[in-house]
């Protein structure tokens, strides 16, 4: 009897990353999991991206749109996906051999699990670096652990499409920390699985990284406000989220005061005080 493996739709958003895009796409094509569709969303690139994507012919599906940001690009790809499972890959990262097959076997053995991620190898400016202890990935009900910073990596995730229908897609109004926002919405209600083996190469240090944007805590604060007001949190989760929001408001407001942005500092101090 032949067992049909569920299709995984791999979504790769990209914008002006011709320098690394081919490695990302090739790393998916090299996977040994047979049921895969690759959707690359070109978010208005003006470099050599179009030629690179055209060289793959029918091996991949290409969606082109005006530049709208990574959240809109990911969402467009997810909406076009045919598979019941969604995998994400940022175009500056790549997968190691066996990544997808390992995750799908992990999920098959845990049929109640709807999302999992793998470990990662971090490369910064061409050199391997060790993540700090605070970046250590966890598994299970990890909402409280996800509050200080993003502990789930888009490029390492496989997620059931039905879970995204339940919690919603990436927030297109967040120019950064959009993944932090999504993982909070998921982790407050759902277990997140972990394959500890590092099966993703995460590359950083380049100028167009979203994580290089200044004042990232401003967007984390918005995400925390959203989840606190969502009505999805238990009493203990809400207490932890409020405490984290107050801490981030305090840090951000102090930074604003040091830079002379007094009106902005007062806004975050008022927000912090209103949560007391």
N, C-alpha and C positions, 0 to 999 in steps of 0.2 A: 504494500500500500504506500503510495506517495503522499507525503505530508507537505502541503503547501505552506511555505513560510510567509508570514505577513510582510506586505510591502512597507519599506521605509522611504519616506520622501525626505531627501536631503536638501535643505534650503541654504544657499550661499548668497548673502547680500554683498555687493561690492560697489565701490566708488573710487575710481582713479587708482586702482591697485594692480595695474598691469605687471608691476615688478614681482608680485608674489601670487597672483591669481592662478596661474597655471599649476603651481605646486599644490595649491589647495584642491583644485578640481582633480588633478591626477591622483592625489592621495585617496579620493573617494572612488575613482574608477579602479584603483588597485585593491579595493576591499574584496574579500572572498565571500561576502554575504550576497546571495544571488538576486534578491528581490529589492532592487533599489531604483528609484528615479531621482535624478539630479536636476534641481531647479536653481538656476543662477539668476538673481535679480540685479540687473545693472541699473544702479540708481543715478543715472544721468552722467556717466563717465565721459570725459573728453580726451582721455589718453588712448592707449593702444588696446584697451579692454575689448572693444568690439571685434577687432581682428582675431584676438586670442580666442574669444568665445566662438567665433565663426569657424575656427579650425576644428572644432569638435563635431561638427555636423549634427547628426541625429542622436549622438551619445548623451546629450544634455538638452534640457529645455531652457531657453533664455527668455526672460521677461525684461523689457526695457521700459523705464519710466523716467519722468523728470525728477531731478534731485529733490528728494523728500525726506532724507534721513534714514538711518539704519532700521528704526522701528517700522516705518512704513514699508521699507524694502522686505524685511522679514515677514511682515504681515501679508504683503502681496504674495509672497511665495507660499506661505502657509495656506492661504485661501485657494491657491491653485493646486495644492497637493492632492494626490489621489490615494496616498497610503494612510492606513490607520495609525501609523507611527510617524512622528516628525523628528528628524535630527537636524541640528543647526551646526553650521561651520562658518566662522568668520573668515574672510578671504585672506587675512594675514596669518592664519593658523593652518595646521595640517594634521591629518590623522595618520597614525602608525598602522601597519598591517594588522588585520584581525580585530580592529577596534569595534566595528559594527557587529560582527558575528559574536564577539564576546559579550557585548551588551544585550543583544537579543536573546542569547542563551541564558543570561542572568535573569532577564525579564520573564522568559518562558518558565523558568523554575520558580518564579514568584508571581503567579497570575493576578494577585490583588494589587501589585505595584504598578503605578502608571507613569512613573518618571524615575530615571536613574542617570548618573553621570560617572565618568571615569577619572582617574588621576591624570596629572599633566606633567609634562616637562616644560620648564620655563626657560625661554631664551630671551635675553635682553641685549640689544645692540650686538648680536652675533655671539654672545657668550652665555653659557648655561649658568643660571643662578638658582639658589635654593630659596623656596618661599619661606617667609617668616612663619613662626609657630601660629600666629593669629590667622593665617590663611589656610590652616589645615582643614581638609574637607571632612565632613561628618555625614552620618546617615541616620535615617529614621525621622522622627518628628523634631525638626531642627530649627523651628521658627525663631526661638530666642537666640540661637547661635548665629542666625542670619541677620540679626538686627544691626550689629556694629558695622559690618561691611559685607560685600557680596561673596558668598561662599559657594556659589554655583556658577559654573562657566558655560556660556552658550555653546561653545564648540565641543563640549564634553557631554552634552545632554542628549538623551533620547526621551521623548515625551509622547504620550498618547494624545491623538488629536481631540478625543472627547474631553480630556482634561482642559485643553485650551478653550474648547467651547464653553466649558463650565466657568472658568475663572476669567476669561477674556484674553485678548492678544496683548502685544506690547503697546504701551501707552505712547502714542505718536506725539504727544505734547511734551514729553520729556526728552530734551536733547542729549542727556546722559543719564546714567543710572537706571535706564529703562529695564535692564535685566534684573537689577536689585528689586525694583518695583514688582516685577512678575514673580520672582521667587518668593517674595513675602506673601503674595496672594495665594501661591500654591502651598507653601510650607506651613501656613497656619492651619491647614485642614488635611494635608496629605503627607504621607511618608515619602522621603526622597532616598532612593537607593544609591549605593556607591560600589563601583568596581574599583578597588584601590590601585590597580595596575595602571601606570602612566601610559595612556594610549593616544594622547593628544600632545602635539607640540604647540605651545602657546608662545607666540613671538611678540615682543614688545620693544619699546624704546623709540619707535618711529614717530614722526611729528603729527601724523593724522590720527593717532590713537585717541578714542573718546576718553579714556581714563587719564589722559594728559590735560583735559580741560581744567581750567581753574575753578576753585570753589565747588568741588563735587558735592560737598555736604549740603549745599543749597538744594540739589536735586534729591538727595536722600531724605532731606527734611520734607519735601513735597510728597515723596513716596510714603513716608511714615504718616503724614497727615491723612493721606488717602486711606491707608489700611486701618488706621484708628477710627476713621469715620465710616468704615464700610459695614460695620455690624457683624463682621465675620469672626471677630476675635473672642476667645474665652476671656473670663475676668483676669486670669493670670497673664495671658498673652497681652491683653490691653495694658495692664499695669507695666509690663516690661517694655512695651512699645512706647508708652508715654514717657517713661524714665529715659529711654534712649533719645526720643525726640527732644526732651528738655536738655539733655547733655549736648546734643548736636547744635541746638539753638544757642546755647551758652558759648560753645566754641566758635561758632560762626559769627555771633554778635561781637565777641571779643576781637576777632580778626577784623571785622568792619571798623570797630572803634580805633584800632591801631592804624588803620589806613585812612582814617578821617571820614569814613562813610557813616556819619552819625545817624541820619534818618533811617538808613537800612538797618543799622545796629538796633535802633529802638523798635523797629518792626519785629525783629526776631526776639528781642527781650519781652515785648508784649505777648508774643505767641507763647513763649516759655512760661510767662507768669499766668497766662490764661489756662494753663494745663495743671496748675497746682491744686 
